[in-house]
């Protein structure tokens, strides 16, 4: 555990300097030539040319200003976007893991290759109203059915990040490429998908918890999404989708048992945040796989209807006034 002065200092630096970094990984996408080898692909491509792209439809529903227009002149969000553009470049998953500019939560864009296309027989999505609104996903192939529930507010955020087609990082602990130390505030940025959203705050608290566990095991530490193979099981709700990894310079220094130690020391709120983060990844995996044409038979129109239905819930789940004021203070006074 951190002592009180240290903990307060870390909280000031970490809980507000939350950022989602995106970097292009187009080399990981399946080639059109390989897609064309599949029976019926030419017809699907022709049909898609006549219809709005699924990723674009998601952006238009969840956030029509996704490309940055929401960052008005003089706003804190514009400052965050400027810092995002200035500090982060395109790189692969492994390059990002090895970068001194990166710390926090690192996600993967695609399943492990080779990928066997998953054919769905049916897929339904049902909004269940409760104290915490949930979405029930039911997916089935010819032989297997699964169902899982996730908090309704994370579904639009996960879909929007999946539609962006880029690697997502929550960046907190950073140094510049030249080795000079830079504060969390210096590099603070936020992805449009979760601007002012509680998900970022939750992830920041997980990073703080991770820092408490890591100690001297490595200068850079990340909560990394595990590699995964596409299957119904990989698209079901679970809470074991991440490993804790750390490194010193270019050498990985991850000690045995560190993931278990991290999970064992989470408080009740952090356990809930970790569960939500895993739910978020599950939905993102599903939507990314549909966009990448790894999952077929997915009812895109029904999913778009769900996103429209969820918009009022998504809009309500913003940072509190106190959290927003703390962010403003950190970015303007330090």
C-alpha positions in Angstrom: 0.0 0.0 0.0 1.1 3.6 -0.6 1.4 6.0 2.3 -1.1 8.8 2.3 1.1 11.6 0.8 2.4 9.3 -1.9 -1.1 7.9 -2.7 -2.6 11.4 -3.0 0.2 12.4 -5.4 -0.2 9.4 -7.5 -4.0 9.9 -7.6 -3.5 13.4 -8.8 -1.2 12.3 -11.6 -3.0 9.1 -12.6 -6.7 9.4 -12.1 -7.1 12.4 -14.3 -4.3 11.9 -16.9 -6.4 9.2 -18.6 -5.9 8.8 -22.3 -6.8 6.4 -25.0 -4.1 6.3 -27.7 -4.9 4.9 -31.1 -2.4 3.7 -33.7 -2.9 2.2 -37.1 -2.4 -1.6 -37.5 -3.6 -2.0 -41.1 -0.9 -4.7 -41.7 -2.9 -7.0 -39.4 -6.1 -6.7 -41.5 -7.0 -9.6 -43.8 -6.0 -8.9 -47.4 -8.8 -8.5 -50.0 -7.2 -11.3 -52.0 -7.6 -13.7 -49.1 -11.2 -12.6 -48.5 -11.9 -13.0 -52.2 -11.0 -16.7 -51.9 -14.1 -17.3 -49.8 -17.2 -18.5 -51.6 -19.7 -15.7 -52.0 -17.2 -13.0 -51.1 -17.6 -11.0 -54.3 -21.3 -10.7 -53.8 -20.8 -9.5 -50.2 -18.3 -6.9 -51.4 -20.7 -5.7 -54.1 -23.5 -5.4 -51.6 -21.4 -3.5 -49.1 -20.4 -1.0 -51.8 -24.1 -0.1 -52.1 -24.6 0.3 -48.3 -23.0 2.5 -45.6 -20.0 0.8 -44.1 -20.8 -0.8 -40.7 -18.0 1.0 -39.0 -19.2 4.4 -40.4 -22.8 3.6 -39.3 -21.5 3.0 -35.8 -19.7 6.3 -35.7 -22.7 8.2 -37.1 -25.0 6.7 -34.4 -22.8 6.9 -31.4 -20.8 10.1 -32.1 -21.2 11.8 -35.5 -18.3 14.1 -34.5 -16.0 11.2 -33.9 -13.1 12.5 -36.1 -12.6 15.4 -33.7 -15.1 18.2 -34.4 -16.5 17.7 -30.8 -13.3 19.3 -29.5 -14.4 22.9 -29.5 -11.9 25.8 -29.6 -10.6 26.7 -26.2 -12.0 23.6 -24.4 -10.0 21.2 -22.3 -10.9 18.4 -24.7 -9.2 20.4 -27.5 -6.1 20.6 -25.3 -6.3 16.8 -24.8 -6.6 16.2 -28.5 -3.7 18.5 -29.3 -1.5 16.6 -26.9 -2.7 13.3 -28.3 -1.7 14.3 -31.8 1.7 15.7 -30.7 2.9 12.8 -28.6 1.8 9.5 -30.2 2.7 7.9 -33.5 1.6 4.7 -35.4 3.1 1.5 -34.1 2.4 -2.2 -33.6 1.3 -3.9 -30.4 4.8 -5.1 -29.7 6.3 -1.7 -30.5 3.9 0.0 -28.2 4.7 -2.5 -25.4 8.4 -1.6 -25.8 7.9 2.2 -26.0 8.9 4.5 -23.2 5.9 6.7 -24.1 3.5 4.0 -23.1 2.0 2.7 -19.9 -1.4 1.6 -18.9 -3.8 -0.7 -20.8 -2.9 -2.2 -24.1 -5.6 -3.9 -26.3 -5.3 -6.0 -29.4 -6.9 -5.2 -32.7 -7.4 -8.7 -34.1 -7.6 -12.4 -33.1 -4.5 -14.6 -33.4 -3.8 -15.9 -36.9 -4.7 -18.1 -38.7 -8.3 -17.1 -38.2 -11.2 -19.4 -39.0 -14.3 -17.5 -39.9 -17.1 -17.8 -37.4 -20.5 -18.3 -39.0 -23.4 -17.2 -36.8 -26.8 -18.9 -37.1 -28.4 -16.2 -35.0 -27.5 -13.2 -32.8 -29.8 -11.1 -30.6 -29.3 -8.1 -28.3 -31.8 -7.2 -25.5 -31.8 -4.2 -23.2 -32.6 -5.1 -19.7 -33.6 -2.2 -17.5 -32.5 -2.3 -13.9 -30.5 -0.2 -11.3 -27.6 -0.8 -13.7 -29.0 -1.3 -17.2 -27.6 -4.3 -19.0 -27.5 -5.7 -22.5 -28.1 -9.5 -23.0 -26.1 -10.8 -26.0 -27.2 -14.2 -27.4 -25.0 -15.7 -30.1 -25.3 -19.1 -31.7 -23.6 -21.2 -34.4 -24.9 -24.4 -35.8 -23.6 -26.3 -32.9 -23.1 -24.0 -29.9 -25.1 -21.1 -28.2 -23.7 -18.6 -25.7 -25.2 -15.7 -23.9 -23.6 -12.9 -21.8 -24.6 -9.7 -20.1 -22.6 -6.4 -20.0 -23.4 -2.9 -18.7 -25.4 -1.0 -21.3 -23.3 2.1 -21.2 -20.1 0.4 -22.3 -21.6 -1.1 -25.5 -21.6 2.2 -27.5 -18.0 3.0 -26.3 -16.7 -0.5 -27.2 -18.4 -0.4 -30.6 -17.1 3.1 -31.4 -13.5 2.1 -30.5 -13.9 -1.1 -32.6 -15.1 1.0 -35.5 -12.0 3.1 -35.3 -9.9 0.1 -36.6 -6.9 1.1 -34.6 -5.0 -0.2 -31.5 -6.3 1.3 -28.3 -4.0 2.2 -25.3 -4.8 3.8 -22.0 -1.7 5.9 -21.6 -0.7 7.0 -18.1 3.0 6.5 -17.2 5.3 8.1 -19.8 8.8 9.2 -20.6 9.8 11.0 -23.8 11.8 9.1 -26.5 14.9 10.9 -25.4 14.7 9.7 -21.9 13.8 13.0 -20.3 10.9 12.5 -17.7 7.5 13.9 -18.6 4.6 14.1 -16.3 1.2 12.4 -16.9 -0.3 15.8 -17.3 2.2 16.7 -20.1 1.0 13.7 -22.2 -2.7 13.7 -21.1 -5.0 12.9 -24.0 -8.3 11.2 -24.5 -9.9 9.1 -27.3 -13.1 10.6 -28.8 -14.9 7.3 -28.0 -14.8 8.0 -24.3 -14.4 11.7 -24.0 -15.8 12.6 -20.6 -16.9 8.9 -20.0 -16.6 7.1 -16.7 -14.8 4.2 -18.4 -11.6 6.2 -18.6 -11.8 7.0 -14.8 -12.3 3.3 -14.0 -9.3 2.4 -16.1 -7.2 5.0 -14.4 -8.0 3.6 -11.0 -7.0 0.1 -12.2 -3.7 1.6 -13.3 -3.2 3.1 -9.9 -3.9 -0.3 -8.4 -1.4 -1.9 -10.8 1.3 0.6 -9.7 0.7 -0.3 -6.1 1.4 -4.0 -6.9 4.4 -3.6 -9.3 6.8 -1.8 -7.0 10.3 -2.2 -8.4 9.6 -4.9 -10.9 10.0 -2.7 -13.9 10.0 0.9 -15.0 7.1 0.4 -17.5 4.1 -1.8 -16.7 1.0 -2.5 -18.7 -2.2 -4.5 -18.3 -2.1 -6.3 -21.6 -5.0 -8.1 -23.4 -4.0 -11.7 -23.9 -3.7 -13.1 -27.4 -6.9 -14.8 -28.4 -8.3 -17.1 -31.0 -11.7 -16.4 -32.5 -14.4 -18.6 -31.1 -17.7 -18.3 -29.3 -15.8 -18.8 -26.1 -13.6 -15.8 -26.9 -16.8 -13.7 -27.3 -18.3 -14.7 -24.0 -18.2 -12.6 -20.8 -15.1 -13.5 -18.7 -12.8 -11.7 -16.4 -9.4 -13.3 -17.3 -8.7 -11.5 -20.6 -5.6 -9.6 -19.3 -2.1 -10.3 -18.1 0.1 -7.9 -16.1 3.4 -7.4 -18.0 6.4 -5.1 -17.2 9.8 -4.3 -18.7 13.0 -2.4 -18.0 14.3 -0.8 -21.2 13.9 -3.5 -23.8 14.0 -6.5 -21.4 10.7 -7.9 -20.1 10.9 -8.2 -16.3 7.5 -9.7 -15.6 7.8 -11.7 -12.4 5.8 -14.9 -11.8 2.5 -14.5 -10.2 2.2 -10.8 -10.7 -1.2 -11.0 -12.5 -2.6 -12.9 -9.5 -1.0 -10.5 -7.1 -2.6 -7.6 -8.9 -6.1 -9.2 -8.9 -5.8 -10.3 -5.3 -5.1 -6.7 -4.1 -7.9 -5.0 -5.9 -10.5 -3.3 -3.7 -14.2 -3.8 -4.2 -14.5 -0.8 -6.5 -11.5 -1.8 -8.5 -12.8 -5.4 -8.9 -15.9 -3.9 -10.4 -13.9 -1.7 -12.7 -11.8 -4.7 -13.8 -15.0 -6.7 -14.5 -16.3 -3.8 -16.6 -13.0 -3.5 -18.5 -13.2 -7.2 -19.4 -16.9 -6.7 -20.5 -15.7 -3.8 -22.7 -13.1 -5.9 -24.4 -15.6 -8.7 -25.1 -17.9 -6.4 -26.9 -15.0 -4.7 -28.7 -13.7 -8.2 -29.9 -17.1 -9.0 -31.3 -17.6 -5.8 -33.2 -14.0 -5.8 -34.5 -14.4 -9.3 -35.7 -17.6 -8.3 -37.6 -15.9 -5.3 -39.1 -12.9 -7.4 -40.1 -15.2 -10.0 -41.8 -14.1 -12.7 -39.4 -17.7 -13.1 -38.2 -20.5 -13.6 -40.7 -24.2 -13.7 -40.1 -24.1 -10.8 -37.7 -27.3 -8.7 -37.8 -25.8 -5.3 -38.4 -29.1 -3.5 -38.7 -30.3 -4.9 -35.3 -27.1 -3.8 -33.6 -27.4 -0.3 -35.0 -30.9 -0.2 -33.6 -29.5 -1.3 -30.2 -26.9 1.5 -30.3 -29.7 4.1 -31.0 -31.7 2.7 -28.1 -28.7 3.0 -25.8 -27.8 6.6 -26.7 -29.7 8.1 -23.7 -28.0 5.7 -21.3 -24.6 6.3 -22.9 -25.0 10.1 -22.6 -25.8 9.9 -18.9 -22.7 8.0 -18.0 -20.3 11.0 -18.0 -17.6 12.2 -15.6 -19.1 13.8 -12.5 -18.8 17.5 -12.1 -16.1 17.0 -9.5 -14.1 14.8 -11.7 -14.4 17.2 -14.6 -13.3 20.1 -12.4 -10.3 18.1 -11.2 -9.3 17.4 -14.8 -9.6 21.0 -15.7 -7.4 22.0 -12.7 -4.7 19.4 -13.5 -4.4 20.5 -17.1 -4.4 24.2 -16.5 -2.4 24.7 -13.3 0.5 22.3 -13.7 
